[in-house]
Amino acid sequence: MGWDWAVGGISDEIPRTTGPECINYMTNRRRWVETVLLSALFIFIMHRSWQRLAPIKLPLPHEIQKPLSPTRLFLLISLSMIFGIEMGFKLSGQSMIFALNPCHVQSCLQIYLLAAKPTKTTTALFRIQMSNLNGPFLAFLFPEVEGRTYPFEQATYWIQHALLYIIPIYIIRSGAYTVEDLSEFHWSHIGTAFMLFYHFVLLSPLSIFTGINLDHMLCAAMSDPFQGPNYRIFACCHQALLCPLLSKGTVVLFGRRSWSNSGLNVSGSMPETKSEVVQYHQITPADYAMQEETILRHRFSNQEAVDDGHLNDKVEMASLTSEYTMPTTKID
């Protein structure tokens, strides 16, 4: 099977895309050692954070069954069209391997989230992709559009990355999918570790085998301030700080604010009802026994009050009867 449709159009005309300079930027042994060690670390972080997750709270049933709003349909159609055009450019330029870059994968995920109903699975996917907002952020901060020569190809770059940040904001505002509390970082750790795991497990080996710099896993970008053989370790460090910062900052800036019993709650979650609070915070057997004893004591007090009331009514009726009884006279 020929792979020209995937890699045939990629050349070294653009610096740090492919070629000897990029391939020899660091040794393959160094790349493989980093891949094995860092992947094991990311698996450990995801496993530990997964064990500490709080239960996912879904919106109310009538919110889940609501039809898609016009705004949501517009965003769904817009991102689908832009993504389709972008894949057309990749096929035309014989560079479909770049479709594996994280921003294109995130586009597919957001299209699915816009079309799907809220479930625990889709909510988990939404929370994971919230830690991948570094992609559109860095795309605007360090744009790479030199190789985009087709008409409208550079425009799709800007529109796609703008939608990748606008759509999570809309979903947070609409309350379709909930996010974790601001004080919790377990989902942020899972999303960040999974994003880095994807880079080292899939993109790094493919870059080594093909000699193509997939998302800068083969060599550093020209604009990377951490040039040198340690640039991937530095990238893991600053992205581990940037991803939670962007995720939590987006929720703080654009999340819905609602007052709860514990104060101001800033999140994308639906307002909690009384039944949801009881369901989420389950009572212990000791609390249940205490509540049952309180209920029985309350019923006994009410019964005594009722009995006392009946007794008082009888005394009062007797007094009224004695007061208004007509005197009888003896007829001789």
C-alpha positions as a printed NumPy array, in Angstrom:
array([[  0.   ,   0.   ,   0.   ],
       [  1.403,   3.376,  -1.013],
       [  1.604,   6.145,   1.581],
       [  2.087,   9.063,  -0.789],
       [ -1.347,  10.427,   0.164],
       [ -0.125,  10.732,   3.771],
       [  3.53 ,  11.809,   3.47 ],
       [  4.271,  12.347,  -0.22 ],
       [  3.784,  16.127,  -0.187],
       [  5.947,  16.893,   2.864],
       [  9.364,  18.403,   2.129],
       [ 12.13 ,  20.192,   3.998],
       [ 11.404,  23.54 ,   2.327],
       [  9.896,  24.667,   5.618],
       [ 12.492,  24.53 ,   8.422],
       [ 12.023,  21.956,  11.174],
       [  9.346,  20.029,   9.269],
       [ 11.5  ,  17.148,   8.095],
       [ 14.994,  16.603,   6.769],
       [ 18.445,  15.83 ,   8.226],
       [ 18.512,  18.843,  10.549],
       [ 15.331,  17.763,  12.288],
       [ 16.135,  14.032,  12.28 ],
       [ 19.579,  14.573,  13.808],
       [ 18.4  ,  17.14 ,  16.344],
       [ 18.803,  14.503,  19.069],
       [ 19.638,  10.811,  19.11 ],
       [ 16.943,   8.195,  18.661],
       [ 18.144,   6.483,  21.83 ],
       [ 17.394,   9.65 ,  23.781],
       [ 13.965,   9.845,  22.165],
       [ 13.093,   6.247,  23.054],
       [ 14.34 ,   6.53 ,  26.645],
       [ 12.238,   9.651,  27.178],
       [  9.243,   7.941,  25.59 ],
       [  9.411,   4.912,  27.902],
       [ 10.139,   6.758,  31.154],
       [  7.725,   9.656,  30.655],
       [  4.924,   7.379,  29.414],
       [  5.222,   5.315,  32.595],
       [  5.023,   8.517,  34.632],
       [  1.903,   9.675,  32.781],
       [  0.204,   6.307,  33.295],
       [  0.925,   6.524,  37.025],
       [ -0.538,  10.07 ,  37.212],
       [ -3.688,   9.066,  35.34 ],
       [ -4.202,   5.956,  37.483],
       [ -3.721,   7.801,  40.773],
       [ -6.011,  10.68 ,  39.757],
       [ -8.663,   8.279,  38.449],
       [ -8.919,   6.6  ,  41.86 ],
       [ -9.598,   9.959,  43.536],
       [-12.335,  11.193,  41.221],
       [-15.638,  12.388,  42.64 ],
       [-18.887,  11.062,  41.08 ],
       [-19.976,  12.834,  37.903],
       [-23.175,  14.85 ,  38.333],
       [-25.407,  15.011,  35.27 ],
       [-27.923,  17.758,  34.465],
       [-31.591,  17.251,  35.235],
       [-33.444,  14.826,  32.895],
       [-35.433,  17.578,  31.186],
       [-32.175,  19.406,  30.443],
       [-30.656,  16.276,  28.885],
       [-33.628,  15.683,  26.616],
       [-33.761,  19.234,  25.296],
       [-33.219,  19.548,  21.51 ],
       [-30.064,  21.183,  20.206],
       [-30.231,  24.964,  20.344],
       [-29.647,  27.069,  17.198],
       [-26.299,  28.255,  18.579],
       [-25.154,  24.715,  19.222],
       [-26.235,  23.62 ,  15.754],
       [-24.374,  26.571,  14.234],
       [-21.164,  25.679,  16.079],
       [-21.557,  22.008,  15.157],
       [-22.017,  22.769,  11.457],
       [-19.25 ,  25.379,  11.427],
       [-16.623,  23.153,  13.022],
       [-17.642,  20.186,  10.847],
       [-17.292,  22.273,   7.679],
       [-13.94 ,  23.779,   8.703],
       [-12.598,  20.371,   9.713],
       [-13.774,  18.857,   6.422],
       [-12.105,  21.636,   4.435],
       [ -8.912,  21.186,   6.438],
       [ -8.865,  17.453,   5.697],
       [ -9.413,  18.266,   2.018],
       [ -6.306,  20.448,   2.076],
       [ -4.361,  17.63 ,   3.724],
       [ -5.444,  15.126,   1.071],
       [ -4.719,  17.54 ,  -1.752],
       [ -1.268,  18.316,  -0.367],
       [ -0.507,  14.64 ,   0.389],
       [  0.109,  15.378,   4.068],
       [ -2.669,  13.454,   5.809],
       [ -0.272,  12.317,   8.532],
       [ -0.645,  15.784,  10.053],
       [ -4.3  ,  14.902,  10.764],
       [ -2.936,  13.125,  13.858],
       [ -1.89 ,  16.435,  15.394],
       [ -3.775,  17.094,  18.672],
       [ -5.838,  20.033,  17.397],
       [ -7.408,  17.893,  14.652],
       [ -8.143,  15.112,  17.142],
       [ -9.693,  17.677,  19.477],
       [-11.841,  18.96 ,  16.592],
       [-13.286,  15.467,  16.076],
       [-13.952,  15.167,  19.804],
       [-15.721,  18.525,  20.017],
       [-17.9  ,  17.666,  17.005],
       [-18.988,  14.515,  18.826],
       [-19.618,  16.395,  22.088],
       [-21.782,  18.974,  20.321],
       [-23.901,  16.267,  18.687],
       [-24.159,  13.864,  21.658],
       [-26.393,  13.908,  24.71 ],
       [-24.827,  14.434,  28.147],
       [-23.799,  11.138,  29.737],
       [-21.084,  10.204,  32.194],
       [-18.86 ,   9.144,  29.272],
       [-19.313,  12.337,  27.27 ],
       [-18.88 ,  14.421,  30.425],
       [-15.588,  12.632,  31.126],
       [-14.437,  13.298,  27.544],
       [-15.362,  16.964,  27.866],
       [-13.409,  17.32 ,  31.106],
       [-10.375,  15.639,  29.546],
       [-10.395,  17.885,  26.484],
       [-10.634,  20.957,  28.731],
       [ -6.952,  20.313,  29.529],
       [ -6.083,  20.535,  25.813],
       [ -6.873,  24.22 ,  25.424],
       [ -3.137,  24.822,  25.226],
       [ -3.338,  23.775,  21.553],
       [ -5.445,  26.695,  20.269],
       [ -3.743,  29.05 ,  22.733],
       [ -0.239,  28.262,  21.456],
       [ -1.483,  28.222,  17.853],
       [ -2.452,  31.878,  18.191],
       [  0.66 ,  32.749,  20.186],
       [  3.113,  30.995,  17.825],
       [  1.293,  30.571,  14.475],
       [  2.758,  28.256,  11.849],
       [  1.168,  29.093,   8.501],
       [  4.217,  29.182,   6.205],
       [  3.334,  25.901,   4.501],
       [ -0.293,  26.846,   3.839],
       [ -0.321,  27.965,   0.21 ],
       [ -3.824,  27.002,  -0.962],
       [ -6.517,  29.691,  -1.09 ],
       [ -8.39 ,  29.97 ,   2.207],
       [ -5.955,  27.506,   3.828],
       [ -4.533,  30.048,   6.258],
       [ -8.041,  31.262,   7.083],
       [ -9.093,  27.741,   8.084],
       [ -6.133,  27.661,  10.478],
       [ -7.364,  30.706,  12.384],
       [-11.056,  29.76 ,  12.274],
       [-10.473,  26.184,  13.434],
       [ -8.321,  27.152,  16.412],
       [-10.721,  29.925,  17.374],
       [-13.626,  27.465,  17.389],
       [-11.611,  25.025,  19.497],
       [-11.626,  27.615,  22.268],
       [-15.079,  29.134,  21.663],
       [-16.928,  25.805,  21.774],
       [-15.79 ,  24.814,  25.315],
       [-16.809,  28.276,  26.517],
       [-20.272,  27.841,  24.992],
       [-20.657,  24.352,  26.496],
       [-19.674,  25.64 ,  29.941],
       [-22.151,  28.508,  29.676],
       [-24.961,  26.236,  28.457],
       [-24.455,  23.707,  31.26 ],
       [-24.639,  20.725,  28.896],
       [-21.546,  19.169,  30.447],
       [-20.347,  19.754,  33.986],
       [-16.796,  20.426,  35.127],
       [-15.063,  19.567,  38.369],
       [-14.936,  22.032,  41.244],
       [-12.289,  24.719,  41.134],
       [-10.565,  23.261,  44.192],
       [-10.142,  19.844,  42.534],
       [ -7.484,  19.051,  39.937],
       [ -7.95 ,  15.322,  39.346],
       [ -9.565,  15.724,  35.918],
       [ -6.987,  18.367,  35.   ],
       [ -4.204,  15.953,  35.875],
       [ -5.831,  13.175,  33.836],
       [ -6.353,  15.431,  30.801],
       [ -2.832,  16.857,  30.893],
       [ -1.2  ,  13.462,  31.426],
       [ -3.281,  11.906,  28.648],
       [ -2.349,  14.703,  26.223],
       [  1.365,  14.227,  26.932],
       [  0.955,  10.431,  26.846],
       [ -0.575,  10.747,  23.351],
       [  2.453,  12.743,  22.204],
       [  5.039,  10.276,  23.475],
       [  3.261,   6.994,  22.717],
       [  1.894,   7.788,  19.23 ],
       [  3.419,  10.94 ,  17.762],
       [  7.   ,  10.359,  18.914],
       [  7.357,   6.829,  17.421],
       [  5.675,   7.93 ,  14.177],
       [  8.035,  10.889,  13.969],
       [ 11.031,   8.573,  14.411],
       [  9.835,   6.09 ,  11.777],
       [  8.768,   8.658,   9.156],
       [ 11.248,  11.461,   9.836],
       [  8.362,  13.981,   9.951],
       [  8.102,  16.405,  12.844],
       [  4.624,  15.664,  14.206],
       [  3.708,  18.406,  16.662],
       [  7.426,  19.052,  17.247],
       [  8.197,  15.635,  18.703],
       [ 11.183,  15.145,  16.374],
       [ 12.83 ,  18.532,  16.824],
       [ 12.029,  21.84 ,  18.515],
       [ 10.159,  24.595,  16.698],
       [ 12.074,  27.644,  15.528],
       [ 10.154,  29.788,  18.037],
       [ 10.727,  27.411,  20.974],
       [ 12.629,  29.277,  23.732],
       [ 13.958,  25.962,  25.131],
       [ 16.151,  24.906,  22.225],
       [ 18.394,  21.89 ,  22.695],
       [ 18.16 ,  18.155,  23.387],
       [ 16.186,  18.744,  26.613],
       [ 13.382,  20.707,  24.946],
       [ 10.832,  17.877,  25.333],
       [ 11.421,  17.649,  29.093],
       [ 11.034,  21.419,  29.387],
       [  7.84 ,  21.163,  27.306],
       [  6.376,  18.606,  29.718],
       [  7.11 ,  20.922,  32.64 ],
       [  5.657,  24.149,  31.257],
       [  2.654,  22.4  ,  29.672],
       [  1.9  ,  20.694,  33.01 ],
       [  1.485,  24.22 ,  34.408],
       [ -0.174,  25.824,  31.395],
       [ -2.916,  23.222,  30.831],
       [ -4.546,  23.406,  34.31 ],
       [ -4.118,  27.187,  34.286],
       [ -6.02 ,  27.537,  31.009],
       [ -8.688,  25.025,  32.053],
       [ -9.415,  26.592,  35.452],
       [ -9.004,  30.132,  34.127],
       [-11.589,  29.494,  31.401],
       [-14.073,  28.213,  33.98 ],
       [-13.468,  31.21 ,  36.254],
       [-13.862,  33.741,  33.42 ],
       [-16.761,  32.167,  31.548],
       [-18.386,  29.666,  33.945],
       [-21.851,  30.263,  35.363],
       [-21.932,  31.604,  38.917],
       [-24.549,  30.297,  41.328],
       [-25.029,  30.649,  45.075],
       [-24.937,  27.439,  47.082],
       [-25.027,  26.592,  50.789],
       [-21.231,  26.802,  50.962],
       [-20.964,  30.139,  49.166],
       [-20.32 ,  31.202,  45.602],
       [-19.798,  28.274,  43.25 ],
       [-18.167,  28.963,  39.88 ],
       [-18.551,  26.068,  37.477],
       [-20.264,  24.862,  34.375],
       [-22.572,  22.595,  36.329],
       [-26.328,  22.799,  36.569],
       [-27.808,  24.271,  39.777],
       [-28.134,  21.602,  42.426],
       [-31.598,  20.658,  43.629],
       [-32.41 ,  19.271,  47.059],
       [-32.725,  15.742,  45.729],
       [-29.354,  15.985,  43.995],
       [-27.656,  17.07 ,  47.225],
       [-29.119,  14.108,  49.107],
       [-28.091,  11.744,  46.332],
       [-24.563,  13.13 ,  46.073],
       [-23.863,  13.247,  49.846],
       [-25.077,   9.869,  51.075],
       [-25.801,   9.638,  54.842],
       [-24.063,   7.081,  57.022],
       [-25.882,   4.359,  59.049],
       [-25.2  ,   6.299,  62.271],
       [-26.78 ,   9.427,  60.785],
       [-29.745,   7.362,  59.606],
       [-30.293,   5.909,  63.12 ],
       [-30.06 ,   9.376,  64.648],
       [-32.568,  10.753,  62.143],
       [-34.947,   7.84 ,  62.84 ],
       [-34.722,   8.431,  66.608],
       [-35.417,  12.139,  66.089],
       [-38.454,  11.347,  63.941],
       [-39.873,   8.919,  66.538],
       [-39.306,  11.417,  69.354],
       [-41.018,  14.109,  67.309],
       [-44.01 ,  11.837,  66.657],
       [-44.263,  10.969,  70.395],
       [-44.218,  14.656,  71.32 ],
       [-46.934,  15.359,  68.781],
       [-49.052,  12.512,  70.142],
       [-48.724,  13.863,  73.694],
       [-49.712,  17.29 ,  72.468],
       [-52.741,  15.82 ,  70.756],
       [-53.775,  13.883,  73.88 ],
       [-53.351,  16.959,  76.035],
       [-55.448,  18.89 ,  73.557],
       [-58.256,  16.335,  73.736],
       [-58.169,  16.445,  77.53 ],
       [-58.282,  20.232,  77.598],
       [-61.185,  20.209,  75.145],
       [-63.172,  17.861,  77.435],
       [-62.55 ,  20.031,  80.503],
       [-63.501,  23.181,  78.614],
       [-66.67 ,  21.563,  77.237],
       [-67.646,  20.421,  80.729],
       [-67.171,  23.907,  82.094],
       [-69.25 ,  25.385,  79.292],
       [-71.996,  22.841,  79.913],
       [-72.07 ,  23.573,  83.597],
       [-72.142,  27.286,  82.929],
       [-75.04 ,  27.268,  80.496],
       [-77.221,  24.466,  82.002],
       [-80.682,  25.82 ,  82.765],
       [-81.673,  25.456,  86.429],
       [-84.412,  22.937,  87.072],
       [-87.346,  23.652,  89.41 ],
       [-89.371,  21.157,  91.301],
       [-93.048,  21.434,  90.435],
       [-95.218,  20.657,  93.37 ]])
